[in-house]
């Protein structure tokens, strides 16, 4: 805060993306326990086997801000409160990211692509090369900074499947044939006019993987 007030740190320019440590409270020392109390509201429970689970409204990650006052936020709350005037592309943003105890610097900005387009980019400064990058905090920083625009009601009804190039829309038919398994009776049809249909069984087999990804984002602190 003193560095910010002296002009050495741009206000709203640097944030700390880190793990919620409340689930680790059973192993904390007395001094650590006092510090962890401020993270209690982010929840999380660790079992005797070491598995950590998060309930509704709880968060795996925390974004810590330092100006104008120090504050801990869920990633979703931070993204909603982060104004366009101080976030990319208006200004670059800097995050210190916790990769399970190893820390890197993430610079969020836009760079010019081969086709002259502006590409959202996170530049990671890591003193250990590519080690620890598999931890998801850098991906979290990207998702916070470059969150997709809200979908319209029509867009929300559309779903994607890797077997077809266009989004699908719910459209039940007893007579149409599934283009994946060739069985009659379909629940989805191409939203762009292609003669392409899919049954619920084939669709569900692909959705199970997508749901795992959604669960990971919810655990990070994003709403479903």
Rosetta blueprint (number, residue, H / E / L):
1 X L
2 X H
3 X H
4 X H
5 X H
6 X L
7 X L
8 X L
9 X L
10 X L
11 X L
12 X L
13 X L
14 X E
15 X E
16 X E
17 X E
18 X E
19 X E
20 X L
21 X L
22 X H
23 X H
24 X H
25 X H
26 X H
27 X H
28 X L
29 X L
30 X H
31 X H
32 X H
33 X H
34 X H
35 X H
36 X H
37 X H
38 X H
39 X H
40 X H
41 X H
42 X H
43 X L
44 X L
45 X E
46 X E
47 X L
48 X L
49 X L
50 X L
51 X L
52 X E
53 X E
54 X L
55 X L
56 X L
57 X L
58 X L
59 X L
60 X L
61 X E
62 X E
63 X E
64 X E
65 X E
66 X L
67 X L
68 X L
69 X L
70 X L
71 X E
72 X E
73 X E
74 X L
75 X H
76 X H
77 X H
78 X H
79 X H
80 X H
81 X H
82 X L
83 X L
84 X H
85 X H
86 X H
87 X L
88 X L
89 X L
90 X L
91 X L
92 X L
93 X E
94 X E
95 X E
96 X E
97 X E
98 X E
99 X E
100 X L
101 X L
102 X E
103 X E
104 X E
105 X E
106 X E
107 X E
108 X E
109 X E
110 X E
111 X E
112 X E
113 X L
114 X L
115 X L
116 X L
117 X L
118 X E
119 X E
120 X E
121 X E
122 X E
123 X E
124 X E
125 X E
126 X L
127 X L
128 X L
129 X L
130 X L
131 X L
132 X L
133 X L
134 X L
135 X L
136 X L
137 X H
138 X H
139 X H
140 X H
141 X H
142 X H
143 X H
144 X H
145 X H
146 X L
147 X L
148 X L
149 X L
150 X L
151 X L
152 X L
153 X H
154 X H
155 X H
156 X H
157 X L
158 X E
159 X E
160 X L
161 X L
162 X L
163 X L
164 X L
165 X L
166 X L
167 X L
168 X E
169 X E
170 X E
171 X E
172 X E
173 X E
174 X E
175 X E
176 X E
177 X E
178 X L
179 X L
180 X L
181 X L
182 X L
183 X L
184 X E
185 X E
186 X E
187 X E
188 X E
189 X E
190 X E
191 X L
192 X L
193 X L
194 X L
195 X L
196 X L
197 X E
198 X E
199 X L
200 X H
201 X H
202 X H
203 X H
204 X H
205 X H
206 X H
207 X H
208 X H
209 X H
210 X H
211 X H
212 X H
213 X H
214 X H
215 X H
216 X H
217 X H
218 X H
219 X H
220 X H
221 X L
222 X L
223 X L
224 X L
